[in-house]
């Protein structure tokens, strides 16, 4: 959905991911990022979330800021 067209160091990528997660938690007033546990394991998938368009827009906007 979005690309910043440059490579990031691991530290930069982790900082961006933490910013996105912390922002979404703050908007939702939640202590934890709300993934859910699934009894049936899906190959290659480690985290699942309920689709929330507003959260996608927050993440997208934060990624846009990283392009600058």
N, C-alpha and C positions, 0 to 999 in steps of 0.2 A: 504494500500500500504506500510505503514511503521509503525513500532512500536518501541518504545524505551525500552520496557520491564520493565518499572518502573513507579510508580505513581508520579505525579507532584503535587505540591501545586497549588492552583488557581493562585497565583502570578507568579509562574514559567511558567505555561501554558499561561497566558496572555502575559508575556514577550516574550515567544517564538512566539506566534501568531503576536505580534506587530513587532518583528524582521522580520518575513517573509513578512508581509504586507509592512513594510517600505522599505525592500530590493526590492520588486517587483515594488513599486511606483518609487523608485530611478532609477531602470533599465529602466523603461518606461518613466522616466522624467514626472511623473504625480503628481499632488497635492493630488488626492484622489484615493483610491482603487476602481477600476472600476467595481462595481456590476451594474446590471441594474434593473429597475423597471418593473414589469409585472402586467398589469391590472387584469388578472385572477389569483386569489390566489390559490396556490398549498398547500394542507394540509401538515403542518409540515416543510415547506421550507421557510426560512427567507431570504436567500441570493442566488443569481444566478449569474454565471459568464460565459462568453464565454470561451470555452475550449481553452487553450493555452499550448501546450506541453512544451515550454521553461519555462513558469512560474511554471509548475508542477515540472520540474527538479530543479529549484531554491529552491522551498519549500522542495523537497526531500533532497537536499544537506544540507540545514539548519537543517532539522530534524536529519540527520546523525551526524552532529556536536554535537547535544544535547545528543547523546548516550555516548559521551566521557566524 
